[in-house]
Amino acid sequence: MKYNFDELTDRRHTGSYKWDSAVGEDVLPMWVADMDFQTVPVIIEALQKRVAHGIFGYTKVPDTYYEAIIRWFSRQHGWSIDREWIQYTIGVVPALSAIIKAMTCPGDKVVVQTPVYNCFFSSIRNNGCEIVTSPLLREGDTYRVDYADLEEKVSDPKVKLFLLCNPHNPAGRVWTPEELCCMGEICFRHDVFVVADEIHCELVMPGYVYTPFASLGEKFLQHSATCISPSKAFNLAGLQIANIVLWSEELRKKVDRAININEVCDVNPFGVAALIAAYSEEGAEWLKQLNAYIAGNYQYMQHFCNERLPQFPLIKLEGTYLAWMDCSVLALNAEEIETQLLDEEKLWLNAGTMYGEAGEGFMRWNLACPRSRVEEGLRRFSCFVEKKVKKN
């Protein structure tokens, strides 16, 4: 590999939410969804150049920003985006919140597929709407859509939006075109608008292909909004940059108004420079190698669990860098597992219930780190399990 993903970068005492929230130098945090890898050098160089200018005033987003997005999604994903469809903001969660604000009234309902990214819940509640869950169905080491349940839920006239997570966090699914079409057609039959959170779109394991929901045809483009960002794939979350892709001019005006009401309309110069650099040929090559490395981490974890933790099955990882482990064999709920792991083994994972009731009994692992940290995390977890077995 051209890039060294095995390198250990010390993130403590850098203001890292993931690392500096941990009390104690011996805590291994594998929870928050950011990576322990330095970003691609072309981004670092672009930021250094911007810093060298020395003036950081209000930012006017340049033509090259839009051109980079359009070129990237055309080349990488076969999706043709028009410039006027793109609206920038400071993050995917603010984007989701603005869309919900623009397209619902307090008391309306929004459907989500659980277990799902926890900020879906807060974005819905913060806009005075009601959460409706359509749980995914577990089948062996994967999940599938419960189409009958989804149809039942979206048929409620009070349901206005369906929040789609593509690829799905934390279930690890990269939805196929056929699955996306089925979900879309169900929503269209009941005049429910689709909001696609596609922040993990670049993080796809070998053998799987991400399909933008809006790329499936005119109807899918015209009845959806897509939220995208380079932040997950290139480890740029702190630079706060994201985009909404929305075909309808009328809806864009409403969303633009909501972005301004929420006061998330001004992006910073570093986010702009980083996005332009990320969506480049070097960014594409780095990303290819990153995904191969993460796939190797997951394969290592699979082998370890098969050999030493056979009672803790993993859900197949098709996309994202977040492994979903079934820990239901333990006589503990997910929050107890999180707390006790941190107290006893200094290993910090996410309790599955953070992603809804359907996550009970599961833990989420962040595998976007050097292999040695994955090895150490699994060693600590194995020690935790051995102690629990002896105790019982």
Disulfide bonds with the S-S distance in Angstrom:
none
